[in-house]
Amino acid sequence: MTTTMVGEEGEYNWREVQLPSLIPIAHEPELERETGERRRGRDVIIAVDHGPNSKHAFDWALAHFCRLADTIHLVHAASSVQNEEVYQATQVLMEKLAVEAFQAVMVKSVARIVEGDAGKVICKEAERLRPAAVIIGSRGRGLLQSVLQGSVGEYCIHHCKTVPFVIVPGKEAGEQSVV
């Protein structure tokens, strides 16, 4: 199912990824004192791709940011949402991540492949969802390389002002990656 969404900056295409139904459905708490934001949990966007730095950012988010009752929105930017090979490979990745997230923190996961430039579509998804945070990995390039070649994280920080962005350095940064 491909859907086109029209926003202020034009339209963009996205496609939902079907995640495994093996994850049990957690019912809403029935305590009267648990109301509003606390009961609902937070929405957290985690930008994923098939690289190790993306996986490191995902692991960091589970260990340091996500908590019970949150909903993780896995977002993958692709050049085309119609490409079945990309969809299948991304579906396998996102299923694995969703199961891992549930086992580690018991959070619900929603997955989506969005067509377009990674920085732009991550910002559009952040505008649409208004999450508590957007977490993305870093390739670990230096300042000069980032300026010359561009950086998804840098683009997001400069162009999306509505939500906080967490840029997790790659594994090679060692202990520097722990904030």
C-alpha positions in Angstrom: 0.0 0.0 0.0 1.6 3.3 -1.1 0.2 6.5 0.2 0.9 10.0 -0.9 0.8 12.7 1.8 0.5 16.3 0.9 2.1 18.8 3.3 3.3 22.4 3.3 6.5 21.5 1.4 4.7 19.4 -1.2 3.8 15.7 -1.4 5.7 12.6 -0.5 5.1 8.9 -0.7 5.3 6.4 2.1 4.5 2.8 2.6 3.7 1.0 5.9 5.7 -2.1 6.8 3.8 -5.0 8.2 5.4 -6.0 11.5 5.0 -9.5 13.0 1.8 -10.3 14.8 3.7 -12.5 17.3 4.1 -9.6 19.6 1.2 -9.7 22.2 -1.0 -6.7 22.3 -0.5 -4.8 25.5 -3.7 -3.4 26.9 -4.0 0.1 28.2 -3.5 0.4 32.0 -6.8 0.5 33.8 -5.7 2.5 36.8 -7.8 5.7 37.2 -4.8 7.7 38.4 -2.9 6.9 35.1 -4.2 9.5 32.7 -3.1 11.6 29.8 0.6 11.5 28.6 1.8 9.1 31.2 -0.6 6.4 30.3 -0.3 6.8 26.6 3.5 6.8 26.5 5.6 8.8 24.1 6.2 8.6 20.4 9.8 8.2 19.4 11.1 8.2 15.9 14.2 6.1 15.2 15.7 6.5 11.7 17.0 3.2 10.5 18.9 1.8 7.5 20.9 -1.3 6.9 24.2 0.1 8.4 25.9 -0.6 11.7 25.7 3.0 12.9 21.9 2.9 12.6 21.8 -0.3 14.6 24.0 1.3 17.3 21.6 4.3 17.5 18.7 1.8 17.8 20.4 -0.1 20.6 21.3 3.2 22.3 17.7 4.4 22.2 16.5 1.1 23.8 19.1 1.3 26.5 18.9 5.0 27.3 15.7 6.6 26.1 12.7 4.3 25.5 10.5 3.1 28.3 7.4 1.0 28.8 4.3 2.2 27.0 6.3 4.2 24.4 5.7 3.7 20.7 8.8 3.5 18.5 8.3 4.7 14.9 11.0 3.1 12.7 11.5 5.2 9.6 13.6 4.2 6.6 14.2 6.6 3.7 14.3 5.0 0.3 14.6 6.3 -3.3 11.4 4.5 -4.2 8.6 2.9 -2.1 7.5 0.8 -5.2 10.8 -1.2 -5.3 9.8 -4.7 -3.9 13.4 -5.7 -3.2 14.0 -2.7 -1.0 10.6 -3.2 0.7 11.3 -6.9 1.4 14.8 -6.2 2.8 13.6 -3.4 4.9 10.6 -5.4 6.2 13.0 -8.1 7.4 15.2 -5.5 9.2 12.2 -3.8 10.8 10.6 -7.0 11.9 13.9 -8.0 13.6 14.1 -4.5 15.3 10.5 -4.6 16.4 10.9 -8.0 18.1 14.1 -6.9 19.7 12.5 -3.7 21.0 9.6 -5.5 22.5 11.8 -8.1 24.2 14.2 -5.5 25.6 11.8 -2.7 26.7 8.3 -3.9 25.9 7.5 -1.1 23.5 5.2 -1.1 20.5 6.8 -0.5 17.1 5.3 1.0 13.9 7.4 0.9 10.7 7.3 3.0 7.6 9.4 3.4 4.4 9.3 6.9 3.2 10.3 8.0 -0.3 12.8 10.8 -0.7 16.0 12.4 0.7 16.7 11.0 4.2 16.9 14.4 6.0 13.8 15.8 4.4 11.6 12.8 5.0 12.7 12.4 8.6 11.8 16.1 9.2 8.4 15.5 7.5 7.7 12.5 9.7 8.7 14.5 12.8 6.4 17.3 11.8 3.6 14.7 11.2 4.0 12.8 14.5 5.4 15.4 16.9 7.4 12.8 18.8 9.2 13.2 22.1 12.5 12.8 20.1 14.0 11.7 16.9 17.0 9.4 17.2 19.4 9.0 14.3 22.9 7.4 14.0 26.0 9.2 12.9 28.5 8.0 10.4 31.3 9.5 12.5 32.6 11.8 9.7 34.7 14.8 10.7 33.5 18.4 10.6 35.1 19.1 7.2 33.6 16.0 5.6 30.2 16.8 7.0 30.3 20.3 5.7 31.5 19.2 2.2 29.3 16.2 1.7 26.4 17.1 3.9 25.0 15.2 6.9 21.5 13.9 7.5 21.8 14.8 11.2 23.0 18.3 10.4 20.2 18.8 7.9 17.6 17.7 10.5 18.9 19.9 13.2 18.8 23.0 11.0 15.5 22.4 9.3 13.2 20.8 11.8 12.7 23.0 14.9 9.7 21.3 16.4 11.2 18.3 18.1 14.5 17.4 19.7 17.0 15.3 17.7 19.5 12.9 19.3 22.4 12.1 17.1 24.2 9.0 18.4 27.8 8.7 17.4 28.9 5.4 15.8 30.4 2.5 17.8 33.9 3.6 16.8 33.5 6.7 19.1 33.8 4.3 22.1 32.9 5.8 25.4 32.5 9.2 23.8 29.1 7.9 22.4 27.7 7.7 25.9 26.2 11.0 26.9 
